[in-house]
Amino acid sequence: MSTGMIFDIIEFAVHDGPGIRKTVFFKGCPLRCNWCHNPESQSFEKEVMVIKGRRSDCGMKYEATALAEELLKGKEILEKSRGGITISGGEPLAQPAFLLELIEALKPVHIALDTSGYAPNRIFKSVTEGVDLVLFDIKHTDPVVHKRVTGVDNRLILENLEYLCSTDKEFYVRIPLIPGINDTMKNMEKIAELIKGARGLTKVDILPYHKTAGAKYPMIGKKYKPLFDIDRSPKVYLEPFKKYNIRSEVM
């Protein structure tokens, strides 16, 4: 039986897929996005957070079946709204055995996977085959810029995106829009070209950067060091998606 680490469960989430959802956040991520607003999601180990002078543990270890039992409490409400359960992070694909066992234990409830797509192709394929919806985050199409702002190359991400586009699996593309980093017409055009014609693509969600992103860093003893101007609003370009009749909206 697999065990894994999570750091939060959110009830009544409405932006992580269709309907009312319960979202579970896996702890641990191989990326180090410069704008990450949940720095406690990065480490795979339990951490201590200090919130308003009070210390609390961040990180809970679960067996997959026990976590599924917790997540399925009140599933009638989720099903009535045509919602379900979303698995987010961190990066869920970084705990593949635990993730696959959890997915099996949650069925037949609607399952969405929120992922950066950064994982070996075989893991990405095996996991996405088992879920109903994929929320695929795209940061940047340029490999040099991507590595500078996330710490990793985007080759695996783009390979997995290409695979996803070749299937009938329903998916959303989600773009965290960061001022001076990826809010360019060129980047949006490239993303639109990569996903045009994808059979399972439902929409593109644009998620503009919010200035509160750095608030949690001091809580875990870290400093927030953005590589961009946090006071500048990101530029929004929807035209490239309209060109290919791809539904896009700013969240």
C-alpha positions as CSV (number, residue, x, y, z in Angstrom):
1,M,0.0,0.0,0.0
2,S,1.4,3.4,-1.1
3,T,1.9,6.4,1.2
4,G,2.4,10.0,0.2
5,M,2.6,13.5,1.5
6,I,0.0,16.2,1.1
7,F,-0.2,19.6,2.7
8,D,-3.9,20.7,2.4
9,I,-7.4,19.8,1.4
10,I,-9.8,22.5,0.3
11,E,-13.5,22.0,0.4
12,F,-16.0,23.6,-2.0
13,A,-13.4,24.6,-4.6
14,V,-15.0,26.1,-7.8
15,H,-12.0,27.0,-10.0
16,D,-10.3,23.6,-10.2
17,G,-12.6,21.9,-12.7
18,P,-16.3,21.7,-13.3
19,G,-18.9,21.9,-10.5
20,I,-18.2,21.9,-6.8
21,R,-14.9,20.1,-6.0
22,K,-12.7,19.0,-3.2
23,T,-9.1,19.7,-4.0
24,V,-6.2,17.9,-2.4
25,F,-2.7,19.4,-2.6
26,F,0.3,17.0,-2.9
27,K,3.5,18.2,-1.2
28,G,6.7,18.3,-3.2
29,C,7.5,19.7,-6.6
30,P,10.6,19.4,-8.9
31,L,10.0,22.9,-10.2
32,R,11.0,26.1,-8.4
33,C,8.8,28.7,-10.2
34,N,10.0,32.1,-9.3
35,W,6.5,33.3,-8.6
36,C,5.2,30.3,-6.6
37,H,2.5,31.4,-4.2
38,N,2.6,28.2,-2.2
39,P,6.3,27.8,-1.2
40,E,5.3,25.2,1.3
41,S,4.3,23.0,-1.6
42,Q,7.9,22.6,-2.9
43,S,9.6,20.4,-0.3
44,F,8.6,16.7,0.0
45,E,9.2,16.8,3.7
46,K,7.1,18.0,6.6
47,E,7.8,21.7,7.5
48,V,7.0,24.1,10.2
49,M,5.0,27.2,9.4
50,V,4.7,30.2,11.7
51,I,1.4,32.0,11.2
52,K,0.7,35.0,13.4
53,G,3.3,33.8,15.9
54,R,1.8,30.3,16.1
55,R,3.8,27.3,14.9
56,S,2.1,24.5,13.0
57,D,3.1,21.5,11.0
58,C,2.8,21.6,7.2
59,G,2.6,18.2,5.7
60,M,0.5,15.1,6.4
61,K,1.4,11.5,5.4
62,Y,-1.4,9.3,4.2
63,E,-2.0,5.9,2.9
64,A,-3.7,6.2,-0.5
65,T,-6.9,4.3,0.7
66,A,-7.2,6.4,3.8
67,L,-6.8,9.7,1.9
68,A,-9.5,8.5,-0.6
69,E,-11.8,7.8,2.3
70,E,-11.3,11.3,3.6
71,L,-11.8,12.9,0.2
72,L,-15.0,10.9,-0.5
73,K,-16.8,12.2,2.6
74,G,-19.7,14.2,1.3
75,K,-19.3,13.0,-2.2
76,E,-23.0,13.3,-2.8
77,I,-22.7,17.1,-2.8
78,L,-19.9,16.9,-5.4
79,E,-21.8,14.6,-7.6
80,K,-25.0,16.6,-7.4
81,S,-23.2,19.6,-8.8
82,R,-21.5,17.5,-11.4
83,G,-18.2,18.2,-9.7
84,G,-15.6,15.9,-8.1
85,I,-12.1,15.8,-6.8
86,T,-9.1,17.6,-8.1
87,I,-5.6,16.5,-7.3
88,S,-3.1,19.4,-7.3
89,G,0.2,20.3,-5.8
90,G,3.1,20.8,-5.6
91,E,3.3,18.3,-8.4
92,P,1.2,15.1,-8.0
93,L,3.2,13.3,-10.8
94,A,6.2,13.4,-8.5
95,Q,4.5,10.8,-6.2
96,P,3.4,8.4,-9.0
97,A,2.7,5.2,-7.1
98,F,0.7,7.0,-4.4
99,L,-1.1,9.0,-7.1
100,L,-2.1,6.0,-9.1
101,E,-3.4,4.1,-6.1
102,L,-5.4,7.2,-5.0
103,I,-7.0,7.6,-8.4
104,E,-8.1,3.9,-8.4
105,A,-9.5,4.3,-4.9
106,L,-11.5,7.5,-5.8
107,K,-13.3,6.1,-8.8
108,P,-16.0,6.5,-10.1
109,V,-16.1,10.1,-8.8
110,H,-15.0,12.6,-11.4
111,I,-11.2,13.2,-11.0
112,A,-9.2,16.1,-12.3
113,L,-5.4,16.3,-12.3
114,D,-3.7,19.7,-12.0
115,T,-0.1,19.3,-13.2
116,S,2.9,21.1,-14.7
117,G,3.4,18.1,-17.0
118,Y,6.9,17.7,-15.7
119,A,7.3,13.9,-15.5
120,P,8.7,11.0,-17.5
121,N,6.4,10.3,-20.4
122,R,5.4,6.8,-19.2
123,I,4.2,8.2,-15.8
124,F,2.3,11.1,-17.5
125,K,0.5,8.6,-19.8
126,S,-0.4,6.1,-17.2
127,V,-1.8,8.8,-14.8
128,T,-3.7,10.8,-17.4
129,E,-5.4,7.6,-18.7
130,G,-6.9,7.1,-15.3
131,V,-8.4,10.6,-14.7
132,D,-11.4,12.4,-16.3
133,L,-9.8,15.9,-16.8
134,V,-6.3,17.3,-17.0
135,L,-5.5,20.9,-16.0
136,F,-2.2,21.4,-17.8
137,D,-0.1,24.4,-16.6
138,I,2.1,26.0,-19.2
139,K,4.6,28.5,-18.0
140,H,6.8,29.3,-21.0
141,T,7.6,27.8,-24.4
142,D,11.2,28.9,-24.5
143,P,13.5,26.3,-22.9
144,V,16.1,28.8,-21.8
145,V,13.6,31.2,-20.1
146,H,11.7,28.2,-18.7
147,K,14.8,26.9,-16.9
148,R,15.8,30.3,-15.7
149,V,12.4,31.0,-14.0
150,T,11.4,27.4,-12.9
151,G,14.8,25.7,-12.5
152,V,14.0,22.9,-15.1
153,D,14.0,22.5,-18.8
154,N,10.6,22.3,-20.5
155,R,11.4,19.4,-22.9
156,L,9.4,16.8,-20.9
157,I,6.5,19.3,-20.5
158,L,6.2,19.9,-24.2
159,E,6.5,16.2,-25.0
160,N,3.7,15.4,-22.6
161,L,1.6,18.3,-23.9
162,E,2.0,17.0,-27.5
163,Y,0.9,13.6,-26.3
164,L,-2.1,15.0,-24.5
165,C,-3.1,16.9,-27.7
166,S,-3.1,13.7,-29.7
167,T,-5.6,12.0,-27.4
168,D,-9.3,12.5,-26.7
169,K,-8.7,13.2,-23.0
170,E,-10.5,16.4,-21.9
171,F,-8.1,19.0,-20.7
172,Y,-7.7,22.7,-19.9
173,V,-4.6,24.7,-20.4
174,R,-3.8,27.1,-17.6
175,I,-1.3,29.9,-18.0
176,P,0.0,31.7,-14.9
177,L,0.6,35.1,-16.4
178,I,3.7,36.7,-14.9
179,P,4.7,40.4,-15.8
180,G,7.9,40.6,-17.8
181,I,8.3,36.8,-17.9
182,N,5.7,35.2,-20.1
183,D,3.2,37.9,-20.8
184,T,4.2,38.4,-24.4
185,M,2.4,38.0,-27.7
186,K,5.1,35.7,-28.9
187,N,4.7,33.3,-26.0
188,M,0.9,33.3,-26.4
189,E,1.2,32.7,-30.1
190,K,3.5,29.7,-29.5
191,I,1.2,28.2,-26.9
192,A,-1.8,28.6,-29.3
193,E,0.1,26.9,-32.1
194,L,1.1,24.0,-29.8
195,I,-2.5,23.3,-28.8
196,K,-4.5,24.2,-31.9
197,G,-6.7,21.3,-33.2
198,A,-6.4,19.3,-29.9
199,R,-9.5,17.1,-29.8
200,G,-9.8,17.2,-26.0
201,L,-9.0,20.8,-25.3
202,T,-12.0,22.6,-23.6
203,K,-10.5,26.0,-22.9
204,V,-7.5,28.1,-21.9
205,D,-7.5,29.8,-18.5
206,I,-5.3,32.9,-18.0
207,L,-4.3,33.4,-14.4
208,P,-2.8,36.8,-13.9
209,Y,-0.1,37.1,-11.2
210,H,-1.3,38.5,-7.8
211,K,0.9,40.6,-5.6
212,T,0.0,38.4,-2.5
213,A,2.1,35.6,-4.0
214,G,5.1,36.2,-1.7
215,A,3.1,36.3,1.6
216,K,3.9,32.8,2.7
217,Y,7.6,32.8,2.3
218,P,8.5,34.3,5.7
219,M,6.1,31.7,7.3
220,I,8.6,29.0,6.4
221,G,11.7,31.0,6.9
222,K,12.4,31.9,3.2
223,K,12.8,35.1,1.4
224,Y,10.7,36.0,-1.7
225,K,13.0,37.0,-4.5
226,P,11.0,37.7,-7.7
227,L,12.8,38.2,-11.0
228,F,10.2,40.6,-12.1
229,D,8.4,43.8,-11.1
230,I,5.6,42.7,-8.8
231,D,3.9,46.1,-9.1
232,R,3.5,45.8,-12.9
233,S,0.2,44.3,-14.2
234,P,0.8,41.5,-16.7
235,K,-0.2,42.1,-20.3
236,V,-3.1,39.9,-21.6
237,Y,-3.2,38.7,-25.2
238,L,-6.2,36.5,-26.2
239,E,-6.0,37.1,-29.9
240,P,-3.7,34.1,-30.6
241,F,-6.3,31.8,-29.1
242,K,-9.2,33.5,-30.9
243,K,-7.3,32.9,-34.2
244,Y,-7.7,29.2,-33.7
245,N,-11.2,29.3,-32.2
246,I,-9.8,28.3,-28.8
247,R,-12.0,29.4,-25.9
248,S,-9.9,31.5,-23.5
249,E,-10.8,33.6,-20.4
250,V,-9.0,35.5,-17.7
251,M,-9.7,34.0,-14.3
